Amino acid sequence: DDECSACAESALSCGEAGCGEGCCGRSGCGHHTCCEDLCSRESLTNGFWGLGYDLMDCGILTQASYTHFYQGVTTGGANQTFRSGGKLDVMMLADTGKLGLWEGGQFQIHAVDYQVGENINADAVGLSPSNINLLTPVPREKYGLTTLLLMQQLTDDGWTGVVGRYNLLDLWAVFFPDYGRGLDGFMNVSAINPLNILPSVPVVSNVAGVMKMGKLGPECGAMVMESQNSPTTVGLDFPNEVTLAAFARKYTNFGDLLGSHMVLGTYGTGDYTSFDTSGWVIVPPGGVIPARESGTWAAIYAGEQRLWVDPCNEKRYTKVFAHAGTSSRIDSPFRFCTSVSVEAFGAMDERPNDRMGAAWFYSNLNSPFQNSFSLITPLGNIQGAEVYYNAQITPWFNLTFDVQVVEPAIRANDTTVVLGLRGKIAL
């Protein structure tokens, strides 16, 4: 056909024979040939040298990246230092129908979640980590398979079963796929996720539930999670019972501009550390055993609204995102968390693939939590802002400049300023 003829002509022009495996590394005729210029291809390895395109034909979509961070505390914080570290991510989506297994199923797999080097989280603001992505699988050099979810269509009107292992960063992307997982957009946790969701929802654990999927995304659902955080182990021993979660989401279209409003509630049925010191047991000479509180809960609102969309390119838009949440008083550090951010995707005509954003966030700490640390160091509330600019250098390489200014919880510490560079390579 015409496409195959074009591919053959392109191959012959660079000295390759024919249109097929000898040229682009996949059988048959494709659009991805060895003649693609290094600076114009979408991934550095051109789809794992063709293997990724063969897998796509079989129903497996792969996406791999390496992201390197260089962040430093210039003023305030626990330590004024710069640290360098990175994350290798390999994500996969597998269609069970195309794989010849059964219809209506999709596996979501975070097959490689590998952190290397160091991160700045412990040096900056402890209750508002400056790098959300380097919290998984654990906040140090470590490998984990952090997502292995099966999403199975149950009915024709969108009801879907969910079961398997989840990574909270990946699960949040099911609801807000453009937030960037800390690799493309904001990096500070407080600008992205309501921290009061902890401790009721573990960062990496196991889940089962159902949700109603609509044309624009999830609409409602209920889930049960293992309450133990299991970043590098399978878990399933339920040492602290379970967490129950339910959500409902309403999509809007004001003036042909999309938006959504979601409410989420969680309840952990197990026992959690109580910050009410009246129940603590003093162990001479000076030690304490904290009391345990049965049950913990969190309630969260998250909404987004597009403010502008390019009529000629729907991938170029500006949106506002906000979240607010509260949680139980005795066993959660956070009484109230909120954030408001504005992001522009391709805001400048001459750079349609760049993105930038500005966010403000605030966390009000529960008084029992503050009191439990009062003899060590007085605590206050957290307030901060983050600004970033993500520039696409080539289709497979993005460079981000990031600035965070945060009033830390530890009152003895000065205002913390974190400067950062982030380079992401699509492999």
ZIWO-V269275 format. One record per helix or strand of 2 or more residues. SS is the DSSP state (H for helix, E for strand). FROM is the first residue (numbers start at 1). TO is the last residue. If there is no record, write none. Layout:
SS | FROM | TO
SS | FROM | TO
This chain:
H | 2 | 13
H | 21 | 24
H | 46 | 49
H | 51 | 57
E | 60 | 75
E | 82 | 95
E | 105 | 117
H | 133 | 135
E | 142 | 144
E | 147 | 153
E | 159 | 167
H | 168 | 175
H | 189 | 192
H | 195 | 197
E | 204 | 213
E | 218 | 226
E | 242 | 254
E | 257 | 273
H | 277 | 279
E | 281 | 283
E | 287 | 289
E | 292 | 310
E | 313 | 327
E | 334 | 345
E | 355 | 365
H | 367 | 372
E | 382 | 394
E | 397 | 407
E | 416 | 426
